[in-house]
Amino acid sequence: MLAHRVIWSLLFMVGILAVSKQLAPAWKEFISIFTQFRSAIGILLASSFISINWFIFIWAVNSDHVIEASLGYYINPLLNVLLGVLFLKESLTRWQIVSFSLAFVGVGILTMNYGAVPWAALSLGLSFALYGLFKKLVNAGALVGLTIETLLVTPIALLYLYWIHHQPGFSSAFSFTQLDTTVLLVVSGVATAVPLLLFAIGARRISLSLIGFLQYIAPTIMLLLGIFLFNEPFSRVQFLSFLLIWIGLILFTTSKTPAFQRIVSMRSRSKDGQNEKAC
């Protein structure tokens, strides 16, 4: 599934570049990226981590871990913050530290409830956060960047498909006899590329705080699908853990808005005034 997802994503991206007559500029940008060591390493690592992320997500969904997969994308924004502090020397406000602590406690409760570390969730969140970190090293447009990322791993995907199709007793799901599965494998490329492209386009048109809220739609849908469609167990302990994570994420997102800053500033001035009267 991962191999097909990579290959069909690349073909879809090349098709978009051809239709929009951007193949020549894309090739120039490709050459420019790989003539700079920093950009070349960045795009290679970004390609690796997004592939790891896709693989873990496919495994999680097919192994009845949809709720755990949704947890991974809930904690991803907080891992972005942690990586920003560690590698980009970004600073945290007091409220952001509180929100990160709440989410950390929520993940800790989930870990104790599982009896084991929720490695799929943490791997999904961390791999996507590292993908975003290394993307910052590459000065490439969304369209060209995604095309290059899929191009780099396509040879591995092709070699794997060639190898597995030559294994004794292997029966391929990609055939005219299983047309429904074949169509789904092809469409997986479109389903992979379109959301990433739309996100890149939308991020330029709306505020950062709104982007933060919108990022939680996908894991929320995954959580609801896991509970109500796939009937995965969802205990009170899990609800409490997710509640702490939700509160942390809402606090983290709203703490960056001007309205929240005004409220904090007003409360701070009010406390200063009360202290002066007491003196």
Salt bridges, closest charged atoms under 4 A:
GLU149 OE2 - LYS135 NZ 2.82
